[in-house]
């Protein structure tokens, strides 16, 4: 029976990447995944069950009333000691926070009970930034039904809820890009009609494409103090204007930028793996906060393959393994880049394919999922990607405006 294993829930690209990062050190991995073909805006398959890495694979069925928390407690009968829980989805993070007391007896939870759901709230994150003097885009807070003077931000601008967590209220759109006054009026009327009293943010759109989006990924200990950070940047994404990563690379950032991001995490006492996403503003050269993700992010695998294995650091720290110091001291190598081929195929851009060819001339490609010897996992991912692309072709690609207001996939 495994002792103090790593438990990963609902593995898609992020979860698979964390699983592969743990496998570098032969950590015992268990998986727990939804047993369903298609959930709301979810991948067609949860794929940890197809990997050779996990020692045990269990599922639960929400449609039969089974919950993540209940299934985690059932899973605890199959290991000794305390497992380290790894989360890659905001909904799962909420579920764990809601059941913190029940789960903490058998699981090390890389979350703060004191912070709770606030960690998902961009208003709270921006308050942290203002306290430590971290650069921010210009933004305005308002409530549904109010008519704030958003024109001062200039057009185009973004309107979004600071939190889409269930604790914040009913489901709401991800974001809307507002290009002129008429679109702003329609958006404010829609919000007033459907989300009266709910909190929203409006923010300027910092110029520049996805290549201006940088990441300081970190692991912080139980006390919320940063142990180690990784740095990299997006190069392309899907949808291309406001989306999730297609191609990313490891690279060094100025020390002052990294330290400022670490100040944010230390001020908030945010434990676990985090991604501080920044956008470099070409107008003034400052790296401005976009958001903090309190979990593994889509290309966290690239950090491990570049020498900064944040996933393994979390496991070693929470199990009090002395090897943490050695892993945390490893240098970062910037000769790697990450490709999520599903998004590349969805973008279908010659420029993106050419970028990948150029990168391969001097950097090593780290695929999002594919691994040598993992033929079942590779086949499941290929089939999942094919079915999702086919669905979009059959149903039709929604207009760009609708893509931007949908829930995250």
Buried (B, 14 or more C-beta within 10 A) or exposed (E): EBEBBBBBBBBBBBBBBBBBBBBEBEBBBBBBBBBBEEBEEBBBBBBBBBBEBBBBBBBBEEEEEBBBBEBBBEBBEBBEEBBBBBBBBBBBBBBBBBBBEBBBEBBBBBBBEEBBBBBBBBBBBBEBBEEBEBBBBEBBBBBBEBEBEBEEBEBBBBBBBBBBBBEBBEEBBBBBBBEEEEBBEEBBEBBBEEBEEBBBBBBBBBEEEBBBBBBBBBBBBEEBEBBBBBBBBBBBBBBBBBBBBBBBBBBEBEEEBBEBBBBBBBBBBBBBBBBBBBBBBEEEEBBBBBBBBBBBBBBBBBBBBBBBBBBBBBBBBBBEBEEBEEBBEBEBEBEBBBBBBBBBBBBEBEEBBEBBEEBEEEBEEBBBBBBEEBEEBBEBBBBBBEBBBEEEEEEEEEEEEEBBBEEEE
